[in-house]
Amino acid sequence: ELTHLDAEGRPVMVDVSAKAVTRRRAVAAGCLELCPACAEALEKGGGPKGDPWSVARIAAIGGVKRTSDLIPLAHPLAVDAVNVIHQWDPVTRRAWIRVEVSMEGRTGVEMEALAGVSAGLLALYDMLKAIRHEMTLGPVRLLLKEGGRSGQIAWNWPECPW
């Protein structure tokens, strides 16, 4: 059953008022595969636009905070914490971003974690595209969700460094 549709099939925002307030946490990760020229620039600290990692981290946090503006039926949430980490894999030429979001609330923060990773990777692309546009965005995946009725659920992603 799709929770974001009413009896007539129209989109609705889910009423979460009856749900218990619990500690919620979600972790998502994703990567940007770089061409050799962009990989070289990243390894040297950036390109013509400056330090790409700093901008990507700020963009990831902004993506978390703006999720309800991007996803029409997502609830605006009072997020308690956002932790962004990144990792470079020179062998695969993949730039990885991991976003962890937590809060006390009635609904999960999975969309916030996924939006944060996506925004961070898009910013990284933007910072490096002056060198070359030959980059591949994704995949982006949810790694963990905690809280609520379903408790903790974790997904295995062998390529992911975390």
Buried (B, 14 or more C-beta within 10 A) or exposed (E): EEEEEEEEEEEEEEEBEEEEEBEBBBBBBBBBBBBEEBBBBBEEEBBEBEEBBEBBBBBBBBBBBBBBEEEEEBBEBEBBEBEBBBBBBEEBBBBBBBBBBBBEBBBBBBBBBBBBBBBBBBBBBBBBBEBBEEBEBEEBBBBBBBBBEEEEEEEEBEEBBE
